[in-house]
């Protein structure tokens, strides 16, 4: 199955999409903040994004859902910065603050990273938090496609996007991997955010489904196209999981995949207000897991409660996902 971006590259449309994304970035309207940063003129947005992308890690990642990681790993590129900026982010080391200059990559270097991951055996190229660096990512993808890149593209994001930005990746992305974080603005604000994610995420998820369709696996069980929605259950139901499962039900019935995650873990060194200062209890999680099972999804992933002790990367090390050394 030929990745969608290959066809767009061959027609010249991928290059045009990259130009359109650059126009959206100056003044910036790539996310619902619409901050207006003149990113092509040296200004930096609240997301930490400028004219170029900054990369913290590029590796074969085996910690994603099985259809994404497969046996050899997902070719994962972790970008610095984030438009949403959740205070409890497990990747807080790279999602907050100004990115280091040493992490800056130009378009050719970013394309080379994608090609290198493919050569190393990656099942896909997996962009993590790419929405605020979309112009650079699309330009690099066009260069990589010209050099022969032909594995699926996974768009791994928070879901904090504008319809205009989402339209630019329609037909580019093979597998959409967005989060569904909140559906009540008051829950979002209790987590320290603006309250403008919750009203928009339902429409964004439906737009993603229109763009990529139901989650489709090949004969080896690897995702080649479609929508897989992640939902992280938060303590005290600050994740609005009751509403999230109701919103997801028609998408699940239509073939979208869903990943219900119990891995919430307060990042070390951060002081968060209750209940975000603790992990989940069994009562907070397993009832929702049962509700998801009752929807009889075609493809679903439900974590064990103990997951909170597993998925805690350290981006200050060469291998962020290596188990910590025991003394």
HUBELZI-V488887 format. One record per residue. N is the residue number from 1. RES is the residue in one small letter. SS is DSSP state (a for helix, b for strand, c for the rest). Layout:
n=<N/N>
res=<RES/RES>
ss=<SS/SS>
This chain:
n=<1/2/3/4/5/6/7/8/9/10/11/12/13/14/15/16/17/18/19/20/21/22/23/24/25/26/27/28/29/30/31/32/33/34/35/36/37/38/39/40/41/42/43/44/45/46/47/48/49/50/51/52/53/54/55/56/57/58/59/60/61/62/63/64/65/66/67/68/69/70/71/72/73/74/75/76/77/78/79/80/81/82/83/84/85/86/87/88/89/90/91/92/93/94/95/96/97/98/99/100/101/102/103/104/105/106/107/108/109/110/111/112/113/114/115/116/117/118/119/120/121/122/123/124/125/126/127/128/129/130/131/132/133/134/135/136/137/138/139/140/141/142/143/144/145/146/147/148/149/150/151/152/153/154/155/156/157/158/159/160/161/162/163/164/165/166/167/168/169/170/171/172/173/174/175/176/177/178/179/180/181/182/183/184/185/186/187/188/189/190/191/192/193/194/195/196/197/198/199/200/201/202/203/204/205/206/207/208/209/210/211/212/213/214/215/216/217/218/219/220/221/222/223/224/225/226/227/228/229/230/231/232/233/234/235/236/237/238/239/240/241/242/243/244/245/246/247/248/249/250/251/252/253/254/255/256/257/258/259/260/261/262/263/264/265/266/267/268/269/270/271/272/273/274/275/276/277/278/279/280/281/282/283/284/285/286/287/288/289/290/291/292/293/294/295/296/297/298/299/300/301/302/303/304/305/306/307/308/309/310/311/312/313/314/315/316/317/318/319/320/321/322/323/324/325/326/327>
res=<x/x/x/x/x/x/x/x/x/x/x/x/x/x/x/x/x/x/x/x/x/x/x/x/x/x/x/x/x/x/x/x/x/x/x/x/x/x/x/x/x/x/x/x/x/x/x/x/x/x/x/x/x/x/x/x/x/x/x/x/x/x/x/x/x/x/x/x/x/x/x/x/x/x/x/x/x/x/x/x/x/x/x/x/x/x/x/x/x/x/x/x/x/x/x/x/x/x/x/x/x/x/x/x/x/x/x/x/x/x/x/x/x/x/x/x/x/x/x/x/x/x/x/x/x/x/x/x/x/x/x/x/x/x/x/x/x/x/x/x/x/x/x/x/x/x/x/x/x/x/x/x/x/x/x/x/x/x/x/x/x/x/x/x/x/x/x/x/x/x/x/x/x/x/x/x/x/x/x/x/x/x/x/x/x/x/x/x/x/x/x/x/x/x/x/x/x/x/x/x/x/x/x/x/x/x/x/x/x/x/x/x/x/x/x/x/x/x/x/x/x/x/x/x/x/x/x/x/x/x/x/x/x/x/x/x/x/x/x/x/x/x/x/x/x/x/x/x/x/x/x/x/x/x/x/x/x/x/x/x/x/x/x/x/x/x/x/x/x/x/x/x/x/x/x/x/x/x/x/x/x/x/x/x/x/x/x/x/x/x/x/x/x/x/x/x/x/x/x/x/x/x/x/x/x/x/x/x/x/x/x/x/x/x/x/x/x/x/x/x/x/x/x/x/x/x/x>
ss=<c/c/c/a/a/a/a/a/a/a/a/c/a/a/a/a/a/a/a/a/a/a/a/a/b/c/c/b/c/c/c/c/c/c/c/c/c/c/a/a/a/c/c/c/c/c/c/c/c/c/c/c/b/b/b/b/b/b/b/b/b/c/c/c/c/a/a/a/a/c/c/c/c/b/b/b/b/b/b/c/c/c/c/c/c/c/c/c/c/c/c/a/a/a/a/c/c/c/c/c/a/a/a/b/b/c/a/a/a/a/a/a/a/a/a/a/a/a/a/c/c/c/c/b/b/b/b/b/c/c/a/a/a/a/a/a/a/a/a/a/a/a/a/a/a/a/c/c/c/c/c/b/b/b/b/b/b/c/c/c/c/c/a/a/a/a/a/a/c/c/c/c/c/c/b/b/b/b/b/c/c/c/c/c/a/a/a/a/a/a/c/c/c/c/c/c/c/a/a/a/a/a/a/a/a/a/a/a/a/a/a/a/c/c/c/b/b/c/c/c/c/c/b/b/b/b/b/b/b/b/b/b/c/c/a/a/a/c/c/c/a/a/a/a/a/a/a/a/a/a/a/a/a/c/c/c/b/b/b/b/b/c/c/c/c/c/c/c/c/c/c/c/c/c/c/c/c/c/c/c/c/a/a/a/a/a/a/a/a/a/a/a/a/a/c/c/c/c/c/b/b/b/c/c/a/a/a/a/a/c/c/c/c/c/c/c/c/c/c/c/c/c/c/c/c/c/c>
